[in-house]
């Protein structure tokens, strides 16, 4: 019985030692998923878009959308991920100020030639929504390509999208507005 009590005591203290950092880490991650879903486009879906309304507290609504992007010949080359307010068409995922070139919210076939993980921003992208304590996590699940005359095109593209409210996003927003 003393041996069992000693083992129980050791197990208890080990659980405290090992469990405390885990519990502390869980307490630090105060994210809350407001939306989780995925969308798939195939080569037949060239003119299609995807729109998801997400209601926030206080009456605000964010529209998440994927909008097709075409080259100068009208060939579908990818999709732009957007987050906007209902009454404002600005993409709140775009970098503030002037920018050029590929951005994290752009999913272009030529960038996926080496697979989603080999793209400029990787398979998983976390993009803050400007002006809100929100973060969009976009993960490319499928990027099947076929070569085309000037650039690759998607045969099939699947994107998982999660919108979260996080303390980190709130803290970053506070820093950017000071």
N, C-alpha and C positions, 0 to 999 in steps of 0.2 A: 504494500500500500504506500509506503514511503517513497518507493521507486516511482510509482505512478504519479504521486504528488509532485515529485521533483521534475518528472518529464512534463507534467502539466504546467508547472511554473516556468520551466524553460520555454515551452511552446508559447505561453502567454507573453513573456517578455520578447521573444523573437517576433511574434506577430505585431507587438507594439513598435519594435525597432524597424521592421520591414514595412509595416502598414502605415506608419506615420508619414513617410515621404509620399506614399501613394495617395493617401487621403489629402495631404497638403497640395499635391499636384492637381488632384481633382478639384479642390476648392478654388485654385487659381484659374482654371479654365471655365469661365462662366459664359459659355456660348449657348445660344438658344436657336435652334433651327426654325425658321419661319416658313421655309419651303424646301422640299427635296423632291426631285424628279429627274427625268431624262427625256431626251428627244432624239429621234433617229430620222435622218434624211437619206434618201437614196438618189441615184442619178436621175430618176424620173421626177423627183421633187424640186426641180430647178427653180420654180417660181414661188415655192412655198416659204412661209415664215412661221415662226412659233412665237406665241405670246402667252405669258402667264401673269395674271394679276395677283399681287400679294398685298393684303391689307395690313397696315401697320397701326399701332396705337395712335390716337389723336386724329383719326380720320384720313391720314395720308395713305396713298396707295402707290406702290412701286410696280411698274410694268417691266418684267424681264422679257427679253425677246431675242431671237436669232433672226437676223435679216440677211438674205442672200447677197453675195458680192460677185460682180461679173467683171470680166476683163473687157478690153476695148472691142472685142468681137462678139460680145454677148454670151460668152461661155462662163458658166458658174465656176468660180475658183475657190469659194469658201463662204463662211458666214461670219458676221460681226455679232458679238454678244453685246446687248444693250441693257441698261437699267435707266429708267426715266420715270418722272412723275407723270400722272395722267394729263395734267394741264401744261406740261413743259416737255418738248421733244428732245432736249439736250441729253446726250449720253453721259450719265454720271459715272461711268467706268473709264472714260477718257482721261488721260493725264491733263491736268490744268495747264494752260498756256500753249504756246506753239509746239507742235511735235510733227515728226515725219517718220515714215517707215513703219515696220510691223510693231504692233502694240499688243499687250497681253489679252485684250478682248477680241482680237482678230484670230480666226481659225482658217488659215489659208492652206490649200492642198500642197503647194510647193514647199511649205514649211514642214509638212508631215512626211516627206519622202523617206526619211530615216525612221519613221514611226513616230507616234506621239511623244515618246520619251526623248527622242532625238531632235524635237522641234526647238526653236529658239527659247520658248518659255516653258517647255516640258509638258508632260501629260496632265499635270495638275497645276492649276493657276488659281491663286487667291488674290482677288482684286477688291479693294475697298470702294464703297459707294460714296462719292464726295458729298459732304454735307449731312451724312447720316452715320450712325454708329452701326453700320451694316457692312458685311463682307460677303462677296460672292465667291464661292468655290466652284470652279468649273473643271471637270475631269473628262478628258477625251477617252472614251471607252473603245470606240472603233474608228479607224481612219483607213478604210480600204480605198486605194487610189488606182487610177489608170492613167497612163501617159497620154498627153494630147499634143497638138502641134506646138504650142508655145509654152504650155505649163501643164502640170498634173491637174487632174480633176478628181473629185470624190466619187467613188461608186457607192460608198456607204459611209455615213458619218454619224456617230452617236456621242452625245455630250450629256454627262450627268451634271446637274446644276443644283447647288445648295445655297440658300440665302440664310445667313445667320446674323443675329444681333450679338455683338461681343463687347466686352469691356476693353479689349485691345483696340478694336476699331474706334471705340469712343475716345480712348486715350490718344490715338493717332489723330483723330479729328480735332480734338482740343488743341493739340500741338500745332496743327496746320492752320488753325484759325487765330492763333495768337499773334 
